[in-house]
Amino acid sequence: MKKSVPEVRIVRKVLLEEPGKLPIELPSGRVHLTHFHEAKPRPTAWLIDGLIPEDSCVVMGGQEKAGKTWLCFDIAIALATRGRVLDRWRATRSGRTLIVSPEGSPNARCNRLYGLCWGRKVAPEAVGPLLPIWPGRIDLHSKESMGQLRATLEAEQPDLLVIDPFVTATSGLDENTAGDMQAVLNQIRDLREFSRGMSIVVTHHESKRAGMRSPLQSLRGSSTLGAWLDGLIRVQRESDDAASPRRVDVEHRDNAPADPAGFTLEFTDGKVKDVQTVRLRTCDPPAPHGGTRRRTGENHERLVSLIIRHPGKYDATAAGKLLNLEAKRSQRLAKDLCEQDRLRRSGGKLIPGRKADRSGDSRPGSSVAVSKRRHP
């Protein structure tokens, strides 16, 4: 049965003007499906270029004291000033961020924002109107709290909503119960309907046994969180030392992952007594957690094994991509191995060296043992 003229007009209007509302329910009660070729393909629209897409839900994961709140607040200030995050990811416009961050005292939160503004040489009075802060705690498991949040979003129309951290905004929720988690996460995603194009960043703690797990597996609680998100920002601290560098890894559901970034928290005297100026100073990203020396040794053997199998085919960067290693890291590994004469360079490509088969751990059954097959 063909659609009536009014129904055709409704479908065409939504396709052209509000594609985010599809599929739609027509007056007749039928849901008419759409076809992808009826809409034009569009590149990703970014709120923070390469870091946070528009109209998306992003989780920022990391263990306690990793620097998640500092990074969230710095992102909010970068968005307000159309600046860069960690000297790399630039805000595509000047926008508003609604901050829901009940952890810690209001005074501590205020001091952090002042310190970051001073660190960026930005007047707090100029940025403040673009950073509204939710007063007190919120319970996203409560209909009353969700109603208040929806009404506030509709009135304020922020470009970004920060919920920091997820656990303090979900009173009484069992993180390990998939059904409860999914219900709350669905409500959080639906909040985007009340502020057009708004993105949401939710911070969440990692398991204390995260180790070398994948970023998604490291998130605490039910796996529904990993299935729900559109992007993941993982923050790791190199050591327990508060001054140690942090590593930031970024993954997207629909875009290529970004190269890792690094930063340290630099504190200097502020303009007010006992309130420090804070700057997220960029640095080379430290190695991921989980036994750096052991993993470096394994990567040496993986690289040697690859070149033994494919002599003269790859340079250090291309070999690193196949092994899921950063370009700088694979180049350092290749340099080390060339100095040990386990690899050599020929015409810019890597070939086995005279000591290529001398593995650091060539015991039978070892996971890092290298094949004894020599290059002819």
Buried (B, 14 or more C-beta within 10 A) or exposed (E): EEBEEEBEEBBEEBBEEEEEEBEBEBEEEEEBEBEEEEEEEEEEEBBBBBBBBBBBBBBBBBBEEBBBBBBBBBBBBBBBBEBBBBEBBBBBEBBBBBBBBBBEEEEEBBBBBBBBBBBBEBEBEEBBEBBBBBEEEBBBBBEEBBEEBBEBBEEBBBBBBBBBBBBBBBEEBEBEEBEBBBBBBEBBBEBBEBBEBBBBBBBBBBBEEBEEBEBBEBBBBBEBBBEBBBBBBBBBBBEEEEEEBBBBBBBBEEBEBBBBBBBBBEBEEBEEEEBBBBBBBBBEBBBBBEEEEEBBBBBBBBBBBBBBEBBBEBBBBEBBEEBEBBEBBBBBBBEBBBEBEBBBBEEEBBBBBEEBBEBBEBEEEEEBBBEEEEBE
